[in-house]
């Protein structure tokens, strides 16, 4: 059955949004399955740039129906702001076009306050959270005292639940972190106002998508962040609070096994990450500045959500092989190949070395990469600009050799390559 899953193979920010946008052109439903508004997908459509944090980026196509699954934590303020911004751009969001899982959990002002207090208390050991309340919201979910969208449908019970929720968070803020407590009625007023606007969008997303798939409709599952930020399989503890891997699409949307057709792993032509944590191929100096850009363009390497400059380095195939295995990736989509134009030489990390031993694959996952140094293979660069390329044959010989070498070393074919930020700047490889 036609379920396509798009996942990031690195630490997020791989450029998944533009491929979701591309694939959504032939998709009936686009569904977000994990994370919160700590993620950001940027889509460029002509002169317009859409920066979306919760609503699936495929919504920019007028024929697609968007869904947000139970695996997502939703900040109502962010969601309503995105809906307003899209409407102002001519994309009207109605309950027929956007469906919110009744089982998705809410991010509240109390979660935001707790996130700030917890990160401040870590001192020099900060994780680098975006301070969007994501971790505390998932903690409430796992602790079985979270607020779900379905709770908004009963005003009286929702009021009691919100007051209890704020009281519980206030105890943590004052007793553990010596922070100021929140006014419960103020939090209630904000959440009630949001509930009034979002109530009509609450639906059974699992049933909606299952029925669509059984009817042969095509569904595209869109993840946030990347495999190396997975709570179980990432660079723990420098990870997110959800499951951005392909398996997370099934649990995060309430779908059973057997629907999936393609698992598309999106990877940059080089490596980036935001925040703390290990990064074996990280660069600094002039090379890093060339890869990162100046921040003057929306596609430069600065966080969509945080605005923080991303750490950059050469492509790490040890980690990419790991992501291919964890996700069961069937094909790769390579982004930002154009950024490598003009480099005299390009380096691929093919193995790690530690204590004079070489490692093709990770020993115990990516959590502890200390002591491992990258072993590079040097490939010749290409001087040509490639942003006008639309076909494989139009790419320079050395650019094609770079792609083929990645395919050879990770044993997965590259099917899509982006050569610029615009929607049409993609080379499809048959």
C-alpha positions, 0 to 999 in steps of 0.5 A, spaced: 500 500 500 502 506 498 505 509 504 512 513 503 516 515 509 521 521 509 526 521 514 532 525 516 539 521 516 543 526 520 541 531 526 535 534 522 536 540 518 537 535 512 532 539 507 526 534 508 521 539 507 523 541 500 522 533 498 516 533 502 514 539 497 516 535 491 513 528 493 506 531 495 505 534 488 503 526 487 500 525 494 493 525 497 495 526 504 501 528 508 502 527 515 507 529 520 508 523 525 513 526 531 516 532 534 513 539 535 515 546 533 522 545 535 523 543 528 522 547 522 521 545 514 523 551 509 520 551 502 521 556 497 516 557 492 517 562 487 518 569 491 515 566 497 518 562 503 514 558 507 517 556 514 513 551 517 514 548 524 508 543 525 503 543 519 506 538 514 510 542 508 506 539 503 500 543 505 502 548 500 499 544 494 492 545 494 490 538 493 493 535 499 490 534 505 494 535 511 494 531 518 498 531 525 499 525 528 498 522 535 506 522 535 506 530 535 506 534 541 502 541 539 503 548 541 497 551 540 499 558 539 504 556 534 499 552 530 494 558 530 500 562 528 502 558 522 495 557 520 494 565 520 500 566 516 498 561 511 492 564 510 495 571 509 499 567 503 493 565 500 493 558 503 486 557 507 486 552 512 480 549 514 478 542 518 477 539 511 484 540 509 487 539 516 486 534 521 489 533 528 489 527 532 485 527 538 491 523 541 496 528 540 499 532 546 499 539 548 505 543 549 503 548 554 506 555 557 507 551 563 512 546 559 515 552 556 517 555 563 519 548 566 524 547 559 527 554 561 528 552 568 531 545 567 536 548 561 538 553 566 539 548 572 544 544 567 549 550 567 555 548 563 552 541 561 546 544 557 543 539 552 542 545 547 534 544 547 530 549 543 526 551 549 520 550 546 517 545 551 518 539 547 522 535 553 517 537 558 511 535 554 513 528 552 515 527 559 508 529 561 505 524 556 510 518 559 508 520 566 501 519 564 499 526 566 499 530 559 493 534 556 491 531 549 487 534 544 481 530 545 481 533 552 479 540 549 472 537 547 469 537 554 470 544 557 469 543 564 473 537 564 479 541 560 478 546 565 480 542 571 485 538 567 489 545 566 488 547 573 491 541 576 497 541 570 499 548 572 499 546 579 503 540 578 508 544 574 509 550 579 511 545 584 517 543 580 518 550 578 518 552 585 521 546 589 526 544 584 528 550 580 527 556 585 523 559 579 517 563 579 510 559 579 505 561 573 498 563 574 493 558 573 487 562 570 492 565 565 494 559 562 487 557 562 485 563 558 490 562 553 489 554 552 481 555 552 482 560 547 486 556 543 481 550 544 475 554 541 479 555 535 482 548 534 476 544 536 473 543 529 480 540 527 480 534 532 479 527 528 481 520 528 487 521 524 489 513 525 482 511 522 483 517 516 489 515 514 488 507 514 482 508 510 485 512 505 491 507 504 486 501 504 482 505 498 489 506 494 490 513 496 497 515 497 500 518 503 506 521 505 509 521 512 513 527 514 518 526 520 521 532 524 529 532 526 533 526 524 535 519 526 541 521 530 537 525 534 532 519 536 531 518 543 533 511 543 538 510 537 541 517 537 547 521 540 544 520 547 543 524 551 544 529 546 537 527 542 530 529 541 524 527 545 521 523 540 522 517 535 524 521 528 526 514 525 521 510 520 518 506 525 516 512 528 511 514 522 507 507 524 506 509 531 506 516 530 500 516 526 497 509 528 498 505 522 499 498 522 505 494 519 505 493 511 503 499 508 510 502 507 512 502 500 518 507 500 523 509 505 526 516 503 532 518 507 534 525 506 541 527 507 545 533 506 551 532 501 555 534 507 554 534 515 551 539 520 548 539 527 545 544 531 547 544 539 551 540 543 554 533 542 559 529 538 560 531 531 567 527 528 567 530 522 566 537 524 570 543 521 572 550 523 575 556 520 574 558 512 572 551 510 566 551 515 564 558 513 564 556 506 559 550 507 555 554 512 554 561 509 553 568 511 546 567 514 544 572 509 540 567 505 534 563 508 538 557 505 544 558 509 546 554 515 542 557 520 537 554 524 530 555 522 527 555 529 533 557 533 537 562 528 543 559 531 549 557 526 549 550 525 556 546 526 558 543 519 563 538 517 564 533 511 559 527 510 560 522 515 558 515 511 559 511 518 553 515 521 549 514 514 550 507 514 547 506 521 541 511 519 540 506 513 540 500 517 536 503 523 530 506 518 530 500 512 532 506 507 530 504 500 533 510 497 536 517 498 535 524 497 541 528 497 541 535 498 545 542 497 550 539 492 550 545 489 554 548 496 560 543 494 561 547 487 568 550 487 571 546 492 578 543 489 577 537 493 571 534 497 572 529 503 568 523 505 569 520 511 568 512 510 571 509 516 573 511 523 579 509 527 580 508 534 587 505 538 589 503 531 583 499 529 579 501 523 571 501 524 566 501 518 560 501 522 559 503 529 560 499 535 555 501 540 551 506 536 552 513 536 552 515 543 559 515 545 564 517 539 569 520 543 576 517 541 574 516 534 577 520 528 575 520 521 578 516 516 577 520 509 577 519 502 579 524 497 575 526 491 576 531 486 571 537 486 568 541 480 568 548 479 562 548 475 555 551 478 550 546 478 544 550 480 541 550 472 542 542 472 535 538 471 538 531 468 543 527 471 547 528 464 547 535 466 551 534 472 559 535 472 563 528 471 566 529 478 559 531 481 556 524 478 562 521 481 561 523 488 554 521 488 556 514 485 561 513 491 556 515 496 551 510 493 557 505 493 559 505 500 552 505 503 549 500 498 543 505 497 541 508 490 540 516 490 534 518 487 533 525 488 539 531 488 537 538 490 542 543 486 539 549 489 533 552 494 528 553 489 522 547 488 524 546 481 532 545 482 532 538 483 535 532 479 531 526 479 535 520 477 532 514 474 
